[in-house]
Amino acid sequence: MGYYLVEGGRVLGGEYSVGGSKNAVLPILAATILAQDEVVLENCPLISDFFVSLDILEELGCQVHREGRTLTVDSRSLCRTEIGEDMVGRMRSSILFLGALLGRERRASLGHPGGCTIGRRPIDLHLRAFEKMGVHIREVEDIFHCEAPVLLGYHIYLDYPSVGATENVLLLAVKAEGTTVIHNAAREPEIVALARFLRACGAEIYGEGTPTIMIEGVRKMHGAVFTIPFDRIEAGTFLCAAAMTGGTLYLKGAQRQYMERTLEVLEQTGCALRYEEDAVYLQAPTRLLSDFTVATGPYPAFPTDMQPMLMSLLTLAKGTCMISETVFEARFRHAAALCQMGANIQIHGRNAAVFGVEKLHGARLEAADLRGGAALLLAALAAEGQSRVYGSAFVERGYEKIEDALTFLGGRVRLVSEKG
Ligand code: EPZ
């Protein structure tokens, strides 16, 4: 794995346009196989998880063509329903192809997506919902073999508003017979984007964005042209970068209504924020403040994906902040690396107490996951001196050339490949 070479101590700011959402495009790429016709997706983020999904679509026999950020998928040539462990291991969210393949072909085989460094990440809610709708599942040597001779709509009660489980049930239900109702559904903007895409392809879905979603199964779905919405986590990441380095940022494409809790917390740290319909303007204070508590949770609560970057920001704030990570059981691994830079953080189970310090110093750092890596990059930018952040492959899963973006905003970041 390569590393980012970062010169700290520079102010980040200026004007930047947010890209397309990773967590919206991934389920929508799986959904393209339900539209037995050509689909065009615009504003796609050119991140590694996007390209892994294209590999999966091609492995299944779909025709895929990309020009810049515009992708065309034609699934009429789909000829396989198995996704091997090697592919699944490259990207956990390949589990979303399970629902789409079952919805389209009534059968699918998929390696177990496994967990990752932020938690066990089971898929029991997905599988239990599938079985309720008539899917027969056999697990043989970590491969799930699924068949659905008859796929029937059902009332699905999710014990937790899981994003992935909600998405997978949507993908299964749009072509099931009869009505499906998802109770305690996830409400994330990415669920709304997926529902809008499926509706553009002819699905009948009502209530997305609320805890209850109703789907009337249809027999056939057609193609569509769809624009991927902005990435609210990428937007939050760049706002934190400006806030931590004393900068002023005009972020085009960021929509306040999908980032309310994140923006509220940034205001609590003393940032001055102004809003336009399709942009957010942030001015950092001379010193960030942090005498408050934050708990992550299902949307519209503070997003767990923003927790690592917020922790980074709080290390330099005046005061103490208690962060409670209620979504994933192991999502504080970036804290140890931040302490290597001089941060003062105490972890107690799912709670982290962040005691602000005056400054951080550069260090050799190891990222353990995507958002943890982004958090270490931000800390390195705000620190004094030089840092190396190893684990660039994690960061590239969710950010498109972040080294160029941060340099464009005034930072000094270079990606050094393994070969140096
Ligand atoms: C999605 O993951 C996102 N990934 C994650 O973003 C995000 O952190 C997460 O939602 C929460 O918002 C994509 O959209 C590709 P969940 P997902 O199912 O669907 C438990 C990033 O950095 N659970 O809502 O896997 C689970 O263990 C990534 O962009 C079960 O117990 O999240 C966790 O504690 C990281 N059983 C909680 O629910 C299940 O069957 C939330 O998981 C499913 C989930």
Residues whose N, C-alpha, C, O or C-beta is under 5 A from the ligand:
A	BS01	EPZ	N23 L26 S93 R121 P122 I123 D124 L125 H126 Y160 P161 S162 V163 G164 A165 T304 D305 V327 F328 L370 R371
